[in-house]
Amino acid sequence: MYERNVSQIEEIVEKQNQWRSSTLNLIASENVLSNRARRVMGSDFAHRYAEGHPGERYYQGTELIDEVESRLKKHMKSLFHCRQVDVRPISGTIANDAVFSRFIRPGDVVMVNSTPGGGHISHHRAGSVGKYTTNIVNFPLTPDGYHIDVERTIELIRAVSPKVLIFGKSLFLFPEPVADLVAVCRERDIAVLYDGAHVLGLIAGGCFQNPLQEGALLITGSVHKTFFGSQRGIILSNAGENEWRKIDKGAFPGSSSNHHLDTLVPLSITVYEMMEFGQEYARQVIANARHLGKKLHELGIKVQAHEFGYTESHQLAVDVMEFGGGDEVARHLKDNNIILNMNLLPHEPLENVANPSGIRLGVQEMTRFGMKETEMDIIAELFKKCLVDGKYVGDEVKELRLQYQQVQYSFDQSAVEV
Ligand code: DSN
């Protein structure tokens, strides 16, 4: 079926570039690199190995790699105001696994967000946590389904004695009650971990909770969602030297050998962009998400958590059962050049996973292309026209998107060398 033909692969890449630059990309876990970050990919770094730490490698010829990695670590520590960082995990899930492998032993009870409650696959039985224990219990939620119920969680902690709590999730609208639960965790020597993959850029911009300041032992995350870098993972912590030594072995040799140096270099540019523009970007992302939620709600679309202002992050959750469910709606929107994903909503049974009631929207990528509240109004009208009025909006979507092609919150437009 597939002939051996190099130019066909090149054509596919070109088609992807064209297509996705003419669609509204609302997948909550994606973002784009600036041109300057992108331009340093595909260098000689892409061919090399660098196991271990800068200055303590198992290979020769890594001096310049060491320089990039050391700078990146220094700047990440200062951006997140923390003492420890590991930039080597090659994805958020690998960062999770690197940490979980160090903290979870067979039989340990681990408390996580359920899948319908937004929990990430790596927190569950089929994912990373399930490799180490099967005793996984879910945080009790408040009736709205988008917040952890603190009182019931304290009761549950007393009843089941977890070893580890994993905050953070993939459907992530509101901050987690880290500050409310650290005291009870300290009393019982429970490790408090926080998966900040989705909200890392918002934390960096100072516009979301800072879990380390609230008392979490560490944050894991990916650096390519609201943190608009190359596809990699990260571990951040304020652990002391002894505890950090234990965590440090998780990424290497625990879960990977080399750490994909081609994506290391652009990240070391992204961190400068975050330091310079992170706060402005994070503010606009959250303002856009809340504005879009309000407008969709006014147009009769069932945006969740409206009693809480819809969201405090980059995401929105929408119940689309009346339009055929999450799977059908996500496919239909894709045919109209709007790209997002179906999502289980809280309190929905896991069996609904193939056609859940909801969809998840994230505005972080379109914000990076410069969209603001005015464009959110247009996007809400396009949703209504497509879903409620049953009209084709693909051409209008394309026309809108083609006006927003320049990556903002970057040094791309800078007249001077930065
Ligand atoms: N599954 C991704 C998400 O979309 O949230 C994270 O790995």
Boltz pocket constraint, residues with backbone or C-beta under 6 A from the ligand:
constraints:
  - pocket:
      binder: B
      contacts: [[A, 28], [A, 29], [A, 92], [A, 120], [A, 170], [A, 171]]
      max_distance: 6.0
